[in-house]
Amino acid sequence: MAWDPIFWLIFFVINIILIALNIYQIVCLSDLEADYLNPYDSSSRINSVVVPEMLVQGVLCALFLVTGNFYMFILTLPNACYNAKLFMKQQHLIDVTEVFRFLDAEKKYRLIKLAFYLILFVVVLIRTIDSGALSTMISLFHVSNEDLDIRSSILEF
């Protein structure tokens, strides 16, 4: 299919976004633990990226289903269902008053998600390379030497 390389590049970019959002949350929790941030700042920073991360992960899962990558869909479905369950029970945000009580559990939860996203990153990277997306992108930007020859364009006048 001609669209496979483009889809895998989109999956690759979405996965990098998920990894970056998760690392940002881990850094905020680590700063809170080291007392570099107060609980209100840390909670508000984390809570501002939790819902977008859940949405991006849901979109990634849905894109896997729509594009026919059923194994990848099945791989990402448990995380999307868990995110939906947390959102429905309104347990997805960090409470400012109880942030220190659940600090270790929140860090472990985000580290497990980071490990999952890194495994997904490796799989998506391998599939991106396998689909020929990188060679397709390189061939799109490859310009032959004849197109760059300034002397021939000047001598045509």
N, C-alpha and C positions, 0 to 999 in steps of 0.2 A: 504494500500500500504506500502511496506517495506521501501521505500525511504522517506516517509513523515517525520520521525524524523530527518533524515539527512538534508533534505531540510529546515526544520524549524530551525535547528541549524545554517545553513548557513545564513538564513534570519536574525536570531538573531545577528550574528556577523556583518553582513553588516549594520544592523540598529545601532549597537553600534559605528561602524566606522562613520556613518553619524552624529550621535549625537556628537561625539568627534570633527569632523571637524567643525561643526556648533558652538560649544562652543568655539573653538579656534578663529573663526572669531569674535565672540561677545567679547571675551577678548581683541583681538587686537583693535577693535573699542572702547572699554571702556578705554584701555590704551591711545589711541589717544585723547579721550575726556578729560582724566585727565592729558594730556600733558606728559605722560611717554615715548611716542614714537613720532618721527616726522612723518609727513604725508607720506614721501617716504617709510620709513621702514614699517609702518602700511599697506600701500597700496600694497607694494610688498609681504608682508607676507600673506595678505588676497588673493591677486590675484594668489598666488602660490597654494592655495588649492581650489579655486572656481571651476576650470575645473575638477579636480579629484572628487570633491563632486558631480558635475553634472553627471559625468560618472558613479559613484557608484550608484547614485539614479536611473539613467536610467537602469543600469544592474539589480538593485533590481526590478524595474517595469517589465522588460522583463522576469526575472526569475519567477515572479508571473504568468505571462501569460503562459510561457512554461510549468510550473509545474501544471497548471490547477487551480490555486487559483484565480478565476476570480473576486471575491469580493475584494480581496486585490489588484488585478491589477487595478480595477476601483477606488479604494481608492487612489492609488499612481499615477495614470495617470495624474490628473490635475497638480500636481507638476512637473512631468516630461515634460509635454507639456509647462508649463510656463518656465522651464529651457531651453528647446529647442528654445522657442520664444526669450528669452533673448540672447541666444547664436547666433541665426541667425541675430538679429539686432545689435550684438556686443555691448550689454549693460550689459554684465555679469561681466565685470571687473570694479574696482573702479579707477576713475581718480584721480591722485595725486593732480592736481590743483584745483579740485572741491570737495575734500573729506569733507571739513568742511561744505559745503553747504548742502550736502545730508547725513550728519552724523546721524541725528535723524531718517531719513527715512530708512537708511541702518540697523540701530540697530533694528528698529521695524520689518523690513522685516525678519531679521535673528531670532528675537525672535518668530515671527509667525511660521517660519520654524522649530525652536526648539520645539515649542508646538506641531506641526504636527508630528515631529519625536518621541516625547515622547508618544503621543497617539498611534502612530504606534508601538512603543516599547512595550507598555502594551498589545496591541492586539497580537503582535508576541510572547511575553512571555507567554501569556495565551494559544495560539495555540501550542507553543513548549511544554508546560507542558501537554496539552491535547493530543498531538500526542504520548506522551510517550517517547520523545527524551531524557529527563533527566534520566528516569528509564533505557532506553536502554544503555545510556552511563555508568551509574553506574553498570549495569550488565556486560558490557564489561570489566570494570576494577575490578570487584569483583573477588577475588581469594579465593577459599575455604581454610579452615584450613589445609586440607590434603596436599595441594601443598606447604605450607609454613613450614611443619614439617621437620626440619633439622635432627632430630634424626632418622627418618625412612630412610632418604637417606644415612646417615652415617652407619647405621646398615645393609644396604643391601650389603655392601662390605664384 
